[in-house]
Amino acid sequence: MEDLNTEGHSIHELNTEIGDLLFEIHKVITGLGARIKQKVVQTANVLCMLYLLIFAAIFLYISFYYIFMPTASFVTPVHFHYRMLSDSVCSLPVANFSLLSTNKKQVMTPGQSYQITLDLEMPESPTNMKLGMFLVKMSCYSHDGQTVDTLMQTTMLHYRSNLLQTLETVILLPLMLMGVIEQKQHVLVELHSAYIDSSYKPSIGAVIEIQSQHVQFYKAQLYIYAHFRGGGIFKHNVTKVSQYRCALYHYPFISAVVGVMSNFLFLSGIIFIGFVQDSSMWPDLYFGKWNMVRKWKADILEDMNQYERNPHSEENCTGMKTNLLDPSVVRSSEIMNNSSDKMEDTEVMETVKTNSLL
């Protein structure tokens, strides 16, 4: 009987130890899984935040570049027309065109210098060769129709001797017969090398007039190129702005990297300051320890206030603190509970064995 009781008692203890071990293993695995899940969530939050910051930095740089940088080049066709002054007399060829882009934005940014060139495609006809020099006049006007500035320049066909024209015709005769090339010249008329539009009366259109009734040309185009350099009426300010524009235009990749990184650091600083000011919004991201300290301080202050409101509960609080803080008391209570459970289990086993023997 004693051997059976001892064996049953040892089996019960072994089962208890195995159960405790399995419980501890389950507890460790659960805690490890919770920590891994927390780390994964934190990493996902950080990656999402970095992605949003990079996207916002790129968007801000593109918006700044679009607003700050002027139009680098603008090309528009120029269509000339005549007015009949009498039955046999026509007016000078005149063309009126707009200096606004498709989205109604001004082509020439005030304070920025531009090179304005008119390209005339003229045939090498006897009339044009005898024409000699002629004047091209361009008048820019504002919204109210007032003339802002007038640009004038003289030009003519490039001179080529009869011998040179004959040799060129003989050599290029097959191409001319097939229509690949023509006997024509592109006459570039530089109306202004550094034109700066006024900020008080910006130009929205222009009128070009050729001071010759006998000029012949196939078509005409106006080219406006921005010069990213200093100059202008307000020279000091324009020079700085033009230097920045010159750097953005000539070094686009380096400027983009510097601009995006600056925006990223700026936005990161703002978010970091916001987290430091109110870290309770993100308790598990970066400031978990700080929040725990704040919670402990808040609990201590709350207990002190409660104690001040109810001073008669000192004994109960002292007892509770003793029970909570004294490990011997806790350990002894656990031992007593375990021993009582074991005693009850032993008595039940003995009763079962006695009944079976009987």
Wavefront OBJ file of the C-alpha trace (Angstrom):
o trace
v 0.000 0.000 0.000
v 2.783 2.374 0.931
v 4.565 1.628 -2.368
v 1.398 2.327 -4.299
v 0.853 5.574 -2.441
v 4.469 6.627 -3.017
v 4.273 5.730 -6.712
v 0.988 7.615 -7.137
v 2.388 10.595 -5.317
v 5.522 10.666 -7.516
v 3.411 10.307 -10.684
v 1.242 13.200 -9.547
v 4.297 15.337 -8.852
v 5.766 14.407 -12.246
v 2.518 15.341 -13.973
v 2.443 18.594 -12.075
v 6.004 19.442 -13.057
v 5.339 18.542 -16.719
v 2.214 20.699 -16.677
v 4.153 23.609 -15.159
v 6.916 23.145 -17.738
v 4.422 23.079 -20.594
v 2.720 26.158 -19.188
v 6.040 27.995 -18.964
v 6.909 26.964 -22.548
v 3.504 28.129 -23.746
v 3.955 31.380 -21.862
v 7.415 31.962 -23.373
v 6.201 31.152 -26.908
v 3.185 33.419 -26.494
v 5.335 36.262 -25.227
v 7.855 35.753 -28.039
v 5.058 35.743 -30.617
v 3.603 38.929 -29.143
v 6.994 40.617 -29.252
v 7.575 39.509 -32.854
v 4.128 40.777 -33.817
v 4.813 44.075 -32.087
v 8.148 44.449 -33.885
v 6.549 43.627 -37.235
v 3.830 46.216 -36.651
v 6.403 48.794 -35.600
v 8.545 48.073 -38.672
v 5.515 48.343 -40.951
v 4.565 51.669 -39.358
v 8.079 53.014 -39.800
v 8.257 51.887 -43.438
v 4.858 53.426 -44.218
v 5.924 56.661 -42.564
v 9.196 56.735 -44.521
v 7.318 56.077 -47.764
v 4.889 58.906 -47.073
v 7.744 61.254 -46.155
v 9.664 60.463 -49.339
v 6.539 60.888 -51.461
v 5.738 64.221 -49.784
v 9.344 65.424 -50.228
v 9.311 64.567 -53.951
v 5.914 66.205 -54.421
v 7.061 69.396 -52.684
v 10.209 69.591 -54.822
v 8.272 69.079 -58.068
v 5.762 71.750 -57.047
v 8.561 74.158 -56.159
v 10.374 73.480 -59.439
v 7.205 74.000 -61.460
v 6.419 77.295 -59.705
v 9.946 78.686 -59.388
v 11.429 77.761 -62.762
v 10.289 79.802 -65.771
v 9.571 78.428 -69.206
v 12.917 77.418 -70.694
v 11.807 77.694 -74.327
v 8.709 78.759 -76.210
v 8.062 78.297 -79.923
v 5.036 79.637 -81.735
v 4.224 80.020 -85.447
v 3.784 83.547 -86.760
v 1.076 83.979 -89.379
v 1.357 87.225 -91.337
v -1.532 88.870 -93.113
v -2.097 91.922 -95.322
v -4.675 94.659 -95.346
v -5.831 96.168 -98.627
v -5.215 99.900 -98.493
v -6.507 100.428 -102.038
v -7.152 98.415 -105.182
v -3.476 97.975 -105.992
v -1.743 98.754 -102.688
v -1.448 96.352 -99.750
v -0.322 97.074 -96.253
v 2.829 95.771 -94.655
v 2.767 92.113 -93.481
v 1.569 92.054 -89.856
v 1.149 89.170 -87.408
v -0.547 89.186 -84.007
v 0.066 86.256 -81.617
v -0.344 85.406 -77.934
v 2.421 85.087 -75.347
v 0.355 82.814 -73.109
v 0.719 79.054 -72.876
v -2.092 76.559 -73.226
v -3.041 76.842 -69.526
v -3.192 80.664 -69.749
v 0.154 81.014 -68.000
v 2.557 83.769 -69.018
v 5.418 82.544 -71.134
v 7.897 85.166 -69.949
v 8.408 85.342 -66.192
v 8.970 88.911 -64.908
v 12.596 89.500 -63.943
v 13.931 86.710 -66.149
v 15.974 87.546 -69.240
v 14.960 86.015 -72.570
v 16.393 85.826 -76.056
v 13.742 86.529 -78.712
v 14.466 85.364 -82.249
v 12.327 85.348 -85.382
v 13.023 82.625 -87.933
v 12.043 83.563 -91.501
v 12.129 80.835 -94.119
v 12.775 82.833 -97.310
v 13.298 81.562 -100.864
v 16.349 82.661 -102.834
v 14.161 84.407 -105.375
v 15.304 87.385 -107.479
v 12.824 89.579 -105.575
v 14.332 88.735 -102.200
v 17.864 89.051 -103.559
v 17.062 92.541 -104.872
v 15.190 93.472 -101.705
v 18.292 94.137 -99.681
v 17.864 95.039 -96.029
v 14.461 95.310 -94.397
v 13.227 96.103 -90.879
v 11.410 93.736 -88.510
v 9.471 95.377 -85.676
v 7.948 93.645 -82.649
v 5.624 95.403 -80.155
v 4.610 93.683 -76.903
v 1.319 94.697 -75.280
v -0.283 94.087 -71.855
v -3.793 93.116 -70.748
v -5.198 96.579 -71.312
v -3.745 96.767 -74.820
v -0.971 99.244 -74.004
v 2.380 98.775 -75.683
v 4.927 97.602 -73.131
v 8.066 97.542 -75.271
v 9.068 97.778 -78.921
v 11.864 95.705 -80.449
v 13.353 96.384 -83.901
v 16.061 94.722 -85.952
v 17.208 94.823 -89.570
v 18.098 91.755 -91.608
v 18.579 90.467 -95.138
v 19.357 87.302 -97.096
v 22.882 85.979 -96.875
v 24.881 86.983 -99.919
v 26.073 84.315 -102.328
v 27.670 84.990 -105.678
v 26.228 83.780 -108.974
v 29.067 81.293 -109.412
v 28.419 79.772 -105.989
v 24.673 79.521 -106.650
v 25.360 77.854 -110.025
v 27.771 75.288 -108.546
v 25.369 74.480 -105.723
v 22.517 74.027 -108.183
v 24.568 71.683 -110.390
v 25.811 69.580 -107.466
v 22.471 69.333 -105.661
v 20.351 69.085 -108.790
v 19.213 65.435 -108.186
v 18.083 66.246 -104.652
v 16.320 69.374 -105.837
v 14.505 67.415 -108.552
v 13.324 64.856 -105.975
v 12.145 67.645 -103.656
v 14.489 66.746 -100.809
v 15.994 70.231 -100.589
v 14.961 73.634 -101.843
v 16.719 76.852 -102.709
v 15.868 78.716 -99.542
v 17.497 80.252 -96.477
v 16.557 80.458 -92.802
v 17.059 84.067 -91.793
v 17.339 84.378 -88.029
v 16.397 87.835 -86.767
v 17.496 88.333 -83.146
v 15.013 90.908 -81.910
v 16.456 91.044 -78.385
v 19.298 89.181 -76.685
v 18.226 89.782 -73.055
v 14.631 90.920 -72.887
v 13.164 91.256 -69.371
v 9.429 91.485 -68.971
v 7.915 93.997 -66.551
v 6.197 92.720 -63.421
v 3.781 95.695 -63.361
v 2.628 95.291 -66.959
v 3.441 91.779 -68.140
v 3.225 91.033 -71.828
v 0.395 88.759 -72.938
v 0.834 89.198 -76.698
v 2.913 90.799 -79.422
v 2.590 92.250 -82.911
v 5.313 91.666 -85.509
v 5.479 93.867 -88.583
v 7.901 93.566 -91.528
v 8.702 96.948 -92.996
v 8.627 95.811 -96.621
v 5.760 95.118 -99.004
v 7.787 92.967 -101.397
v 9.351 90.519 -98.956
v 8.708 86.875 -99.735
v 8.838 83.997 -97.248
v 7.360 80.552 -96.794
v 6.717 80.562 -93.066
v 7.883 82.238 -89.857
v 8.379 81.058 -86.279
v 9.183 82.920 -83.061
v 11.636 81.408 -80.559
v 11.889 82.590 -76.960
v 14.751 81.133 -74.894
v 15.382 81.829 -71.214
v 18.866 82.897 -70.119
v 19.462 81.677 -66.565
v 21.885 84.360 -65.487
v 21.908 87.666 -63.583
v 20.923 91.045 -64.904
v 17.930 93.250 -65.110
v 16.530 96.318 -63.406
v 16.801 94.970 -59.849
v 20.215 93.531 -60.472
v 21.040 92.333 -56.966
v 17.843 90.365 -56.420
v 17.590 89.134 -59.974
v 21.167 87.866 -59.860
v 20.485 85.675 -56.824
v 17.268 84.310 -58.250
v 18.920 83.705 -61.607
v 21.801 81.883 -59.948
v 19.361 79.522 -58.249
v 17.507 79.012 -61.513
v 20.765 78.448 -63.342
v 21.763 75.757 -60.826
v 18.377 74.062 -61.089
v 18.453 74.147 -64.882
v 22.068 73.092 -65.542
v 22.340 70.567 -62.661
v 18.891 68.973 -62.468
v 19.906 65.661 -60.860
v 22.055 67.167 -58.086
v 19.446 69.847 -57.442
v 16.702 67.221 -57.243
v 18.662 65.091 -54.754
v 19.494 68.085 -52.551
v 15.935 69.416 -52.700
v 14.279 66.085 -51.902
v 16.692 65.376 -49.035
v 16.131 68.863 -47.587
v 12.360 68.406 -47.718
v 12.669 64.933 -46.189
v 14.785 66.190 -43.277
v 12.456 69.138 -42.728
v 9.337 66.947 -42.617
v 11.111 64.392 -40.415
v 12.059 67.137 -37.973
v 8.467 68.371 -37.796
v 7.127 64.847 -37.165
v 9.820 64.154 -34.554
v 8.971 67.338 -32.675
v 5.297 66.388 -32.811
v 6.055 62.934 -31.369
v 8.127 64.409 -28.575
v 5.401 66.888 -27.710
v 2.659 64.262 -27.683
v 4.190 60.801 -27.613
v 1.053 59.264 -26.126
v -0.377 59.053 -29.646
v 2.291 56.472 -30.539
v 2.872 54.427 -27.366
v 4.529 51.460 -29.063
v 6.679 53.121 -31.734
v 9.589 54.976 -30.182
v 8.570 56.335 -26.825
v 7.268 53.262 -24.990
v 9.657 53.681 -22.041
v 8.866 57.366 -21.721
v 5.153 56.595 -21.721
v 5.629 53.912 -19.030
v 7.445 56.443 -16.857
v 4.653 58.947 -17.421
v 2.048 56.285 -16.564
v 3.892 55.374 -13.363
v 4.071 59.023 -12.371
v 0.389 59.472 -13.129
v -0.526 56.378 -11.044
v 1.585 57.606 -8.127
v -0.032 61.034 -8.236
v -3.482 59.442 -8.436
v -2.737 57.213 -5.387
v -1.498 60.233 -3.440
v -4.626 62.189 -4.261
v -6.812 59.244 -3.289
v -4.904 58.894 -0.011
v -5.400 62.578 0.730
v -9.130 62.231 0.063
v -9.437 59.048 2.249
v -6.842 59.152 5.052
v -8.530 56.291 7.032
v -7.490 53.715 4.468
v -3.845 53.826 5.504
v -3.952 50.465 7.252
v -5.606 48.761 4.305
v -3.111 50.325 1.912
v -0.245 49.254 4.172
v -1.544 45.701 4.254
v -1.980 45.614 0.542
v 1.493 47.033 -0.032
v 2.930 44.437 2.340
v 1.199 41.639 0.518
v 2.282 42.989 -2.838
v 5.859 43.776 -1.950
v 6.771 40.932 0.436
v 7.862 37.947 -1.651
v 7.968 35.653 1.400
v 4.291 36.162 2.053
v 3.431 35.507 -1.512
v 5.654 32.462 -1.675
v 4.305 31.056 1.585
v 0.726 31.452 0.450
v 1.511 29.690 -2.785
v 3.241 26.866 -0.900
v 0.261 26.469 1.442
v -2.169 26.344 -1.451
v -0.042 23.780 -3.292
v 0.362 21.639 -0.189
v -3.368 21.702 0.545
v -4.105 20.667 -3.032
v -1.625 17.841 -2.802
v -3.117 16.648 0.499
v -6.591 16.558 -0.985
v -5.323 14.658 -4.036
v -3.567 12.120 -1.760
v -6.668 11.554 0.291
v -8.761 10.992 -2.823
v -6.223 8.476 -4.183
v -6.163 6.560 -0.884
v -9.946 6.419 -0.793
v -10.074 5.073 -4.345
v -7.458 2.431 -3.608
v -9.256 1.306 -0.394
v -12.518 0.916 -2.231
v -10.850 -1.116 -4.951
v -9.263 -3.474 -2.408
v -12.501 -3.953 -0.631
l 1 2 3 4 5 6 7 8 9 10 11 12 13 14 15 16 17 18 19 20 21 22 23 24 25 26 27 28 29 30 31 32 33 34 35 36 37 38 39 40 41 42 43 44 45 46 47 48 49 50 51 52 53 54 55 56 57 58 59 60 61 62 63 64 65 66 67 68 69 70 71 72 73 74 75 76 77 78 79 80 81 82 83 84 85 86 87 88 89 90 91 92 93 94 95 96 97 98 99 100 101 102 103 104 105 106 107 108 109 110 111 112 113 114 115 116 117 118 119 120 121 122 123 124 125 126 127 128 129 130 131 132 133 134 135 136 137 138 139 140 141 142 143 144 145 146 147 148 149 150 151 152 153 154 155 156 157 158 159 160 161 162 163 164 165 166 167 168 169 170 171 172 173 174 175 176 177 178 179 180 181 182 183 184 185 186 187 188 189 190 191 192 193 194 195 196 197 198 199 200 201 202 203 204 205 206 207 208 209 210 211 212 213 214 215 216 217 218 219 220 221 222 223 224 225 226 227 228 229 230 231 232 233 234 235 236 237 238 239 240 241 242 243 244 245 246 247 248 249 250 251 252 253 254 255 256 257 258 259 260 261 262 263 264 265 266 267 268 269 270 271 272 273 274 275 276 277 278 279 280 281 282 283 284 285 286 287 288 289 290 291 292 293 294 295 296 297 298 299 300 301 302 303 304 305 306 307 308 309 310 311 312 313 314 315 316 317 318 319 320 321 322 323 324 325 326 327 328 329 330 331 332 333 334 335 336 337 338 339 340 341 342 343 344 345 346 347 348 349 350 351 352 353 354 355 356 357 358
